[in-house]
Amino acid sequence: MQIFHNLEEWIAFRATLPAQCTLGFAPTMGNLHAGHASLFLASSKENDYTVSSLFINPTQFNRPDDFEHYPRTLEADIKLMTDSGVDFCILPNEKEIYADGYTYQVQENSLCQLMEGKHRPGHFNGVLTVVMKLLNLTRPTTAYFGEKDYQQYLLIRGMAQALFMNVAIKSCPTIREESGLAFSSRNNRLTPEQKILAEEFARIFHQDKACAMIIEELNAQGIKVDYIEEHQGRKFAAVMIGDIRLIDNYSL
């Protein structure tokens, strides 16, 4: 796997790739797990080349402490990328990505008002802005995103369509632990006691019950619920276990 430590190197290299080749792209913030690996493997299977990026994007964190505590696991991440068929990895820095000082932002005004957008103001501005920058830098044939962040996937797909971006946006199924808990970069911050609660969250959330009943059961377990809602044929959840926020969703 070739690693590019700055954007200038990557841009020069990207220009050398044959125009007819297919390039898959799966952006990440590091602290990778089996869910990320599934994106890389899907891209590797469907494209001539696969590129990923590792950039912990400060503009999508609502709490400075959440950004500061986000795990940095570069060595393990590089190994997982290599083992999962990634050909190129871009490691940009904040000054390169936000050379404009984040004065230009992508904003959506409908779906962003719901669920994650409602509870985390400005979060999706940061996500959409950095994803647009990375898509412009990589110019992939197809970009891959996990269904665990389904609202994010819908927004990125909508952005690409609305702004006539020449890229297909593809979703890949959520990968789960044996307990049913969705793999997440936040899971390894859970204490053993919190992990048990997280697994209870997954179990209760997947019961075929009304949202109000699920909220009641989660509250009874001491799990703080931000929301349990149904939209577009899916059920969505966000909860707090201690100071760690977990989300999930599934098709109804």
Secondary structure as GFF3:
##gff-version 3
##sequence-region A 1 252
A	DSSP	beta_strand	2	4	.	.	.	ID=ss1
A	DSSP	alpha_helix	7	14	.	.	.	ID=ss2
A	DSSP	beta_strand	23	28	.	.	.	ID=ss3
A	DSSP	alpha_helix	34	46	.	.	.	ID=ss4
A	DSSP	beta_strand	49	54	.	.	.	ID=ss5
A	DSSP	three_ten_helix	58	60	.	.	.	ID=ss6
A	DSSP	alpha_helix	64	69	.	.	.	ID=ss7
A	DSSP	alpha_helix	74	83	.	.	.	ID=ss8
A	DSSP	beta_strand	88	90	.	.	.	ID=ss9
A	DSSP	alpha_helix	94	97	.	.	.	ID=ss10
A	DSSP	three_ten_helix	111	113	.	.	.	ID=ss11
A	DSSP	alpha_helix	115	119	.	.	.	ID=ss12
A	DSSP	alpha_helix	123	138	.	.	.	ID=ss13
A	DSSP	beta_strand	142	146	.	.	.	ID=ss14
A	DSSP	three_ten_helix	147	149	.	.	.	ID=ss15
A	DSSP	alpha_helix	150	162	.	.	.	ID=ss16
A	DSSP	beta_strand	168	172	.	.	.	ID=ss17
A	DSSP	three_ten_helix	187	189	.	.	.	ID=ss18
A	DSSP	alpha_helix	192	205	.	.	.	ID=ss19
A	DSSP	alpha_helix	211	220	.	.	.	ID=ss20
A	DSSP	beta_strand	224	231	.	.	.	ID=ss21
A	DSSP	beta_strand	234	241	.	.	.	ID=ss22
A	DSSP	beta_strand	244	251	.	.	.	ID=ss23
###
